[in-house]
């Protein structure tokens, strides 16, 4: 069973650029994150990222998750598991 999806990048036909308006910025960030997390790209980048860069990515994602999701949302949406 596939738990994670990256459908937005496959179907989005709008502009990908930053600084135009809020909706375009939001859509662009979604596209960039989905493109960035592509398995083939990550296989290439993982050994090239410095320890500091890995830490920066990890802590940025965790900070955003803690800031914007409650515990139940974190488990359901990020971990894809039932909240205890």
CNS distance restraints for C-alpha pairs under 8 A (distance, minus, plus):
assign (resid   3 and name CA) (resid  80 and name CA) 6.77 0.50 0.50
assign (resid   6 and name CA) (resid  10 and name CA) 7.35 0.50 0.50
assign (resid   6 and name CA) (resid  34 and name CA) 6.01 0.50 0.50
assign (resid   7 and name CA) (resid  11 and name CA) 6.39 0.50 0.50
assign (resid   8 and name CA) (resid  12 and name CA) 5.68 0.50 0.50
assign (resid   8 and name CA) (resid  30 and name CA) 7.42 0.50 0.50
assign (resid   8 and name CA) (resid  31 and name CA) 6.94 0.50 0.50
assign (resid   8 and name CA) (resid  34 and name CA) 7.94 0.50 0.50
assign (resid   9 and name CA) (resid  30 and name CA) 7.49 0.50 0.50
assign (resid   9 and name CA) (resid  31 and name CA) 5.11 0.50 0.50
assign (resid   9 and name CA) (resid  34 and name CA) 6.52 0.50 0.50
assign (resid   9 and name CA) (resid  35 and name CA) 7.29 0.50 0.50
assign (resid  14 and name CA) (resid  24 and name CA) 7.85 0.50 0.50
assign (resid  15 and name CA) (resid  24 and name CA) 6.64 0.50 0.50
assign (resid  15 and name CA) (resid  28 and name CA) 7.66 0.50 0.50
assign (resid  16 and name CA) (resid  24 and name CA) 6.79 0.50 0.50
assign (resid  16 and name CA) (resid  25 and name CA) 7.85 0.50 0.50
assign (resid  16 and name CA) (resid  27 and name CA) 7.15 0.50 0.50
assign (resid  16 and name CA) (resid  28 and name CA) 4.93 0.50 0.50
assign (resid  16 and name CA) (resid  31 and name CA) 7.65 0.50 0.50
assign (resid  17 and name CA) (resid  24 and name CA) 6.76 0.50 0.50
assign (resid  17 and name CA) (resid  25 and name CA) 6.71 0.50 0.50
assign (resid  17 and name CA) (resid  28 and name CA) 5.93 0.50 0.50
assign (resid  18 and name CA) (resid  24 and name CA) 6.83 0.50 0.50
assign (resid  18 and name CA) (resid  25 and name CA) 5.04 0.50 0.50
assign (resid  18 and name CA) (resid  28 and name CA) 6.68 0.50 0.50
assign (resid  19 and name CA) (resid  24 and name CA) 7.83 0.50 0.50
assign (resid  19 and name CA) (resid  25 and name CA) 6.34 0.50 0.50
assign (resid  20 and name CA) (resid  24 and name CA) 6.39 0.50 0.50
assign (resid  20 and name CA) (resid  25 and name CA) 6.92 0.50 0.50
assign (resid  21 and name CA) (resid  25 and name CA) 6.11 0.50 0.50
assign (resid  22 and name CA) (resid  26 and name CA) 6.08 0.50 0.50
assign (resid  23 and name CA) (resid  27 and name CA) 6.16 0.50 0.50
assign (resid  24 and name CA) (resid  28 and name CA) 5.93 0.50 0.50
assign (resid  25 and name CA) (resid  29 and name CA) 6.17 0.50 0.50
assign (resid  26 and name CA) (resid  30 and name CA) 6.36 0.50 0.50
assign (resid  27 and name CA) (resid  31 and name CA) 6.21 0.50 0.50
assign (resid  28 and name CA) (resid  32 and name CA) 6.03 0.50 0.50
assign (resid  29 and name CA) (resid  33 and name CA) 6.04 0.50 0.50
assign (resid  30 and name CA) (resid  34 and name CA) 6.14 0.50 0.50
assign (resid  31 and name CA) (resid  35 and name CA) 5.98 0.50 0.50
assign (resid  32 and name CA) (resid  36 and name CA) 5.80 0.50 0.50
assign (resid  33 and name CA) (resid  37 and name CA) 6.11 0.50 0.50
assign (resid  34 and name CA) (resid  38 and name CA) 6.50 0.50 0.50
assign (resid  36 and name CA) (resid  41 and name CA) 6.82 0.50 0.50
assign (resid  36 and name CA) (resid  42 and name CA) 7.20 0.50 0.50
assign (resid  37 and name CA) (resid  41 and name CA) 7.09 0.50 0.50
assign (resid  37 and name CA) (resid  42 and name CA) 6.18 0.50 0.50
assign (resid  38 and name CA) (resid  42 and name CA) 6.09 0.50 0.50
assign (resid  39 and name CA) (resid  43 and name CA) 6.11 0.50 0.50
assign (resid  40 and name CA) (resid  44 and name CA) 6.54 0.50 0.50
assign (resid  41 and name CA) (resid  45 and name CA) 6.17 0.50 0.50
assign (resid  42 and name CA) (resid  46 and name CA) 5.57 0.50 0.50
assign (resid  43 and name CA) (resid  47 and name CA) 7.66 0.50 0.50
assign (resid  44 and name CA) (resid  48 and name CA) 7.33 0.50 0.50
assign (resid  45 and name CA) (resid  49 and name CA) 6.05 0.50 0.50
assign (resid  49 and name CA) (resid  53 and name CA) 5.76 0.50 0.50
assign (resid  49 and name CA) (resid  54 and name CA) 6.25 0.50 0.50
assign (resid  50 and name CA) (resid  54 and name CA) 6.25 0.50 0.50
assign (resid  51 and name CA) (resid  55 and name CA) 6.16 0.50 0.50
assign (resid  52 and name CA) (resid  56 and name CA) 6.04 0.50 0.50
assign (resid  53 and name CA) (resid  57 and name CA) 6.22 0.50 0.50
assign (resid  54 and name CA) (resid  58 and name CA) 6.14 0.50 0.50
assign (resid  55 and name CA) (resid  59 and name CA) 5.99 0.50 0.50
assign (resid  56 and name CA) (resid  60 and name CA) 5.98 0.50 0.50
assign (resid  57 and name CA) (resid  61 and name CA) 6.23 0.50 0.50
assign (resid  58 and name CA) (resid  62 and name CA) 6.24 0.50 0.50
assign (resid  59 and name CA) (resid  63 and name CA) 5.91 0.50 0.50
assign (resid  60 and name CA) (resid  64 and name CA) 6.22 0.50 0.50
assign (resid  61 and name CA) (resid  65 and name CA) 6.15 0.50 0.50
assign (resid  62 and name CA) (resid  66 and name CA) 6.06 0.50 0.50
assign (resid  63 and name CA) (resid  67 and name CA) 6.05 0.50 0.50
assign (resid  64 and name CA) (resid  68 and name CA) 6.07 0.50 0.50
assign (resid  65 and name CA) (resid  69 and name CA) 5.55 0.50 0.50
assign (resid  65 and name CA) (resid  74 and name CA) 7.03 0.50 0.50
assign (resid  66 and name CA) (resid  70 and name CA) 7.26 0.50 0.50
assign (resid  69 and name CA) (resid  73 and name CA) 5.55 0.50 0.50
assign (resid  69 and name CA) (resid  74 and name CA) 5.70 0.50 0.50
assign (resid  70 and name CA) (resid  74 and name CA) 6.11 0.50 0.50
assign (resid  71 and name CA) (resid  75 and name CA) 6.37 0.50 0.50
assign (resid  71 and name CA) (resid  83 and name CA) 7.79 0.50 0.50
assign (resid  72 and name CA) (resid  76 and name CA) 6.06 0.50 0.50
assign (resid  72 and name CA) (resid  83 and name CA) 5.53 0.50 0.50
assign (resid  73 and name CA) (resid  77 and name CA) 5.44 0.50 0.50
assign (resid  73 and name CA) (resid  78 and name CA) 7.40 0.50 0.50
assign (resid  74 and name CA) (resid  78 and name CA) 5.18 0.50 0.50
assign (resid  74 and name CA) (resid  79 and name CA) 6.51 0.50 0.50
assign (resid  75 and name CA) (resid  79 and name CA) 4.81 0.50 0.50
assign (resid  75 and name CA) (resid  80 and name CA) 5.96 0.50 0.50
assign (resid  75 and name CA) (resid  81 and name CA) 5.47 0.50 0.50
assign (resid  75 and name CA) (resid  82 and name CA) 6.36 0.50 0.50
assign (resid  75 and name CA) (resid  83 and name CA) 5.51 0.50 0.50
assign (resid  76 and name CA) (resid  80 and name CA) 4.71 0.50 0.50
assign (resid  76 and name CA) (resid  81 and name CA) 5.19 0.50 0.50
assign (resid  76 and name CA) (resid  82 and name CA) 5.84 0.50 0.50
assign (resid  76 and name CA) (resid  83 and name CA) 6.55 0.50 0.50
assign (resid  77 and name CA) (resid  81 and name CA) 7.85 0.50 0.50
